[in-house]
Amino acid sequence: MLLRLGADPGGKVREADLRSFEKALLQALGYGLTLGHDSAGEAVVPEGFYTYRMEQGPVRLNHAQESAQVVSGKTLLDLDAEDFSDPRSRLEAKQLMRTLMAYYLAGKELETRKIFRELQEL
């Protein structure tokens, strides 16, 4: 993972790599994300709308307007598969991961980009 992050010859860190790193970091800290099924145990539907509740996972919504942070089912599945080829999935995954990182890190800011730049200098 870290080798992939530092491999870009232009020194730029790709958003996809950041999301993968954040997901792996949460997993390593014991906060593995539930992404393939919702809080009721049903498979996530790509066309569905969800909100992510901490300690519970994705909760299916009837309408996209039911929550302040709405994530498409496709985004959850793409994040699970670490497929960030869809621009909407990239944007929603970024927003979701920021929320999750802030919650699980108790508001402490993770300076991910700074860490990656320092790794590239090694």
PAZAPA-4460 file (N, C-alpha, C; in steps of 0.05 Angstrom, whole numbers, plus 32768, in hexadecimal, padded with zeros to 4 digits):
% residues 122
    n_x    n_y    n_z   ca_x   ca_y   ca_z    c_x    c_y    c_z   seq   type   mol
   8011   7FE8   8000   8000   8000   8000   8012   8019   8000     1      M     A
   8025   801A   8013   8035   8032   8014   8047   8035   7FFC     2      L     A
   8050   801F   7FF0   8060   8020   7FD8   8050   802C   7FC1     3      L     A
   8037   8024   7FBF   8025   802F   7FAA   8021   804D   7FAE     4      R     A
   801F   8056   7FC7   801B   8072   7FCC   8033   8083   7FC5     5      L     A
   804A   8078   7FC8   8062   8087   7FC2   806D   8082   7FA6     6      G     A
   805F   8073   7F96   8069   806B   7F7B   8064   8080   7F66     7      A     A
   8053   8093   7F69   804E   80A7   7F54   8066   80B8   7F4F     8      D     A
   8071   80B7   7F37   8089   80C6   7F31   8085   80E4   7F32     9      P     A
   806D   80EE   7F2F   8068   810A   7F30   8064   8114   7F4C    10      G     A
   8065   8103   7F60   8063   810B   7F7B   8046   8110   7F84    11      G     A
   8033   810A   7F73   8017   810F   7F7A   800B   80F5   7F85    12      K     A
   7FFB   80F8   7F99   7FED   80E2   7FA5   7FD1   80E1   7F98    13      V     A
   7FCA   80CA   7F8D   7FB0   80C7   7F81   7F9A   80C4   7F96    14      R     A
   7F83   80D0   7F91   7F6D   80CE   7FA4   7F65   80B1   7FA9    15      E     A
   7F66   80A0   7F95   7F5F   8084   7F98   7F72   8077   7FAD    16      A     A
   7F8B   807E   7FAC   7F9E   8073   7FBF   7F99   807D   7FDB    17      D     A
   7F91   8096   7FDD   7F8A   80A1   7FF7   7F72   8093   8003    18      L     A
   7F5E   808E   7FF3   7F46   8080   7FFD   7F4D   8064   8006    19      R     A
   7F5D   8056   7FF6   7F66   803B   7FFD   7F76   803B   8017    20      S     A
   7F87   804F   801A   7F97   8051   8033   7F85   8057   804B    21      F     A
   7F72   8069   8048   7F60   806F   805E   7F50   8057   8066    22      E     A
   7F46   8048   8052   7F37   8030   8058   7F48   801B   8067    23      K     A
   7F60   8018   805D   7F73   8004   806A   7F7A   800E   8086    24      A     A
   7F7E   8028   808A   7F84   8032   80A4   7F6E   802D   80B8    25      L     A
   7F55   8032   80B0   7F3F   802D   80C2   7F3D   800F   80C8    26      L     A
   7F42   7FFE   80B4   7F42   7FE1   80B9   7F58   7FDA   80CD    27      Q     A
   7F70   7FE5   80CA   7F86   7FDF   80DC   7F80   7FE8   80F8    28      A     A
   7F71   7FFE   80FB   7F6A   8008   8115   7F52   7FF9   8122    29      L     A
   7F48   7FE6   8113   7F31   7FD6   811D   7F16   7FE1   8116    30      G     A
   7F15   7FF3   8103   7EFC   7FFF   80FB   7EF5   7FF8   80DE    31      Y     A
   7EF6   7FDE   80D8   7EF0   7FD5   80BD   7ED5   7FDF   80B4    32      G     A
   7ED3   7FE8   809B   7EBA   7FF3   8091   7EA8   7FDD   8086    33      L     A
   7E8E   7FE0   808C   7E7A   7FCF   807F   7E71   7FDD   8066    34      T     A
   7E75   7FD2   804F   7E6F   7FE0   8036   7E5D   7FCF   8024    35      L     A
   7E5E   7FB5   8025   7E50   7FA4   8013   7E33   7F9E   801A    36      G     A
   7E2C   7FA3   8034   7E11   7F9E   803D   7E09   7FB4   8050    37      H     A
   7DEF   7FB9   8052   7DE6   7FCF   8064   7DE1   7FC5   8080    38      D     A
   7DD8   7FD7   8091   7DD5   7FD1   80AE   7DBF   7FBC   80B3    39      S     A
   7DAE   7FB7   809F   7D99   7FA3   80A2   7DA3   7F88   8097    40      A     A
   7DBB   7F87   808D   7DC6   7F6E   8083   7DC1   7F69   8065    41      G     A
   7DB3   7F7C   8059   7DAD   7F7A   803C   7DC5   7F83   802B    42      E     A
   7DC8   7F77   8014   7DDD   7F7F   8002   7DD9   7F9C   7FF9    43      A     A
   7DEF   7FAB   7FF8   7DED   7FC6   7FEE   7DE6   7FC6   7FD0    44      V     A
   7DD2   7FD6   7FC9   7DC8   7FD8   7FAE   7DD6   7FF0   7FA0    45      V     A
   7DE3   7FED   7F8A   7DF1   8003   7F7D   7DDF   801C   7F78    46      P     A
   7DC6   8017   7F72   7DB4   802E   7F6C   7DA8   803A   7F85    47      E     A
   7DAD   802E   7F9C   7DA2   8038   7FB5   7DB0   804F   7FC1    48      G     A
   7DA3   805C   7FD4   7DAF   8072   7FE3   7DB3   806A   8000    49      F     A
   7DC9   8072   800C   7DD0   8069   8027   7DDC   8081   8036    50      Y     A
   7DDA   807E   8050   7DEA   808F   8062   7DFB   807C   8072    51      T     A
   7E12   8085   807C   7E24   8073   808B   7E22   807B   80A8    52      Y     A
   7E18   8069   80B8   7E17   806E   80D5   7E2E   8060   80E3    53      R     A
   7E3C   806F   80F3   7E53   8064   8101   7E4A   804D   8112    54      M     A
   7E5B   8039   8113   7E57   8021   8123   7E3F   8010   8119    55      E     A
   7E33   8018   8103   7E1C   800A   80F8   7E20   8003   80DA    56      Q     A
   7E2C   8015   80CC   7E31   8011   80AF   7E1C   801F   809E    57      G     A
   7E1A   8017   8085   7E07   8024   8073   7DEA   801F   807B    58      P     A
   7DDA   8034   8079   7DBE   8032   807E   7DAF   803B   8065    59      V     A
   7D9F   802A   805A   7D90   8030   8041   7D7C   8046   8046    60      R     A
   7D7B   8059   8034   7D68   806F   8035   7D53   806B   801F    61      L     A
   7D3B   8076   8025   7D26   8075   8011   7D2A   808A   7FFC    62      N     A
   7D34   80A1   8005   7D39   80B8   7FF3   7D54   80C4   7FF9    63      H     A
   7D61   80CF   7FE5   7D7C   80DA   7FE9   7D7C   80F2   7FFC    64      A     A
   7D65   80FF   8000   7D64   8117   8011   7D61   8110   802F    65      Q     A
   7D60   80F7   8036   7D5B   80EF   8052   7D72   80F3   8065    66      E     A
   7D8A   80FA   805B   7DA1   80FB   806C   7DB3   8112   8062    67      S     A
   7DC3   811D   8074   7DD6   8132   806D   7DEC   8127   805B    68      A     A
   7DF5   810E   8060   7E09   8102   8050   7DFE   80E9   8043    69      Q     A
   7DFA   80EB   8029   7DEF   80D5   8019   7E05   80C9   8008    70      V     A
   7E06   80AF   8007   7E19   80A0   7FF7   7E0A   808C   7FE6    71      V     A
   7E11   808B   7FCD   7E04   8078   7FBB   7E0E   805C   7FC2    72      S     A
   7DFD   8048   7FBC   7E06   802D   7FC0   7E1E   8026   7FAF    73      G     A
   7E1F   8032   7F97   7E35   802D   7F85   7E4F   8036   7F92    74      K     A
   7E4E   804D   7F9F   7E66   8057   7FAD   7E6F   8044   7FC2    75      T     A
   7E5D   803A   7FD2   7E64   8027   7FE7   7E71   800E   7FDB    76      L     A
   7E66   8004   7FC6   7E71   7FEC   7FB9   7E8C   7FF2   7FAC    77      L     A
   7E8E   800A   7F9F   7EA7   8011   7F93   7EBD   8015   7FA9    78      D     A
   7EB6   8021   7FBF   7EC9   8024   7FD5   7ED2   8008   7FE0    79      L     A
   7EBF   7FF6   7FE2   7EC5   7FDB   7FEB   7ED8   7FCD   7FD8    80      D     A
   7ED4   7FD1   7FBE   7EE6   7FC5   7FAA   7EFE   7FD6   7FA4    81      A     A
   7F00   7FEE   7FB0   7F15   8001   7FAB   7F17   8008   7F8D    82      E     A
   7EFF   800C   7F82   7EFD   8014   7F66   7EF4   8031   7F66    83      D     A
   7F06   8043   7F5F   7F00   8060   7F5F   7F00   806C   7F43    84      F     A
   7EF8   805C   7F30   7EF7   8066   7F14   7EDF   8079   7F0F    85      S     A
   7ECA   8077   7F1F   7EB2   8087   7F1B   7EB6   80A2   7F2B    86      D     A
   7EB4   80B9   7F1D   7EB7   80D3   7F2B   7EA5   80D7   7F43    87      P     A
   7E8C   80CE   7F40   7E79   80D2   7F56   7E81   80C1   7F6E    88      R     A
   7E8A   80A8   7F69   7E93   8097   7F7E   7EAB   80A2   7F8C    89      S     A
   7EBE   80AE   7F7D   7ED5   80BA   7F88   7ECD   80D1   7F9B    90      R     A
   7EBB   80E2   7F92   7EB3   80F9   7FA3   7EA4   80F0   7FBC    91      L     A
   7E91   80DE   7FB9   7E82   80D4   7FD0   7E94   80C5   7FE3    92      E     A
   7EA6   80B5   7FD9   7EB8   80A6   7FEA   7ECA   80B8   7FFA    93      A     A
   7ED3   80CE   7FED   7EE4   80E2   7FFB   7ED5   80EE   8012    94      K     A
   7EBC   80F6   800D   7EAC   8102   8022   7EA6   80EF   8038    95      Q     A
   7E9F   80D6   8031   7E99   80C2   8045   7EB2   80BB   8056    96      L     A
   7EC9   80B8   8049   7EE1   80B1   8058   7EEA   80C8   806A    97      M     A
   7EE6   80E1   8062   7EEC   80F7   8073   7EDB   80F6   808D    98      R     A
   7EC2   80F0   8089   7EB0   80EE   80A0   7EB8   80D7   80B2    99      T     A
   7EBD   80C0   80A7   7EC5   80A9   80B6   7EE0   80AD   80C5   100      L     A
   7EF3   80B9   80B7   7F0D   80BD   80C3   7F0A   80D1   80DA   101      M     A
   7EFB   80E6   80D7   7EF7   80F9   80EC   7EEA   80EC   8105   102      A     A
   7ED6   80DB   8100   7EC9   80CE   8116   7EDB   80BA   8124   103      Y     A
   7EE8   80A8   8116   7EF8   8094   8122   7F12   809E   812D   104      Y     A
   7F1C   80B4   8123   7F34   80C0   812E   7F2E   80D5   8143   105      L     A
   7F15   80D6   814C   7F0C   80E8   8161   7F13   8105   815B   106      A     A
   7F0F   810D   8142   7F14   8129   813A   7F30   8130   8135   107      G     A
   7F43   811E   813B   7F5F   8124   8135   7F63   8123   8117   108      K     A
   7F71   8137   810D   7F74   8138   80F0   7F8B   8125   80E7   109      E     A
   7F86   8116   80D3   7F9B   8105   80C7   7FA6   8113   80AF   110      L     A
   7FBF   8119   80B1   7FCC   8128   809B   7FD6   8115   8086   111      E     A
   7FC4   8108   8079   7FCB   80F3   8066   7FDD   80FC   8050   112      T     A
   7FD6   8113   8044   7FE7   811C   802D   8003   8123   8037   113      R     A
   8005   812E   804E   8020   8134   8059   8030   811B   805E   114      K     A
   8023   8107   8068   8030   80ED   806D   803A   80E1   8053   115      I     A
   8029   80E2   803E   8031   80D7   8024   8049   80E7   8018   116      F     A
   8049   8101   801B   805F   8111   8010   8079   8109   801F   117      R     A
   8077   8106   8039   808F   80FE   8049   8098   80E2   8041   118      E     A
   8086   80D0   803B   808E   80B5   8032   809C   80B6   8018   119      L     A
   8093   80C8   8006   809F   80CA   7FEC   80BB   80D5   7FED   120      Q     A
   80C1   80E4   8002   80DC   80EF   8005   80F0   80DB   800F   121      E     A
   80E6   80C5   801A   80F8   80B0   8025   8107   80A2   800F   122      L     A
***
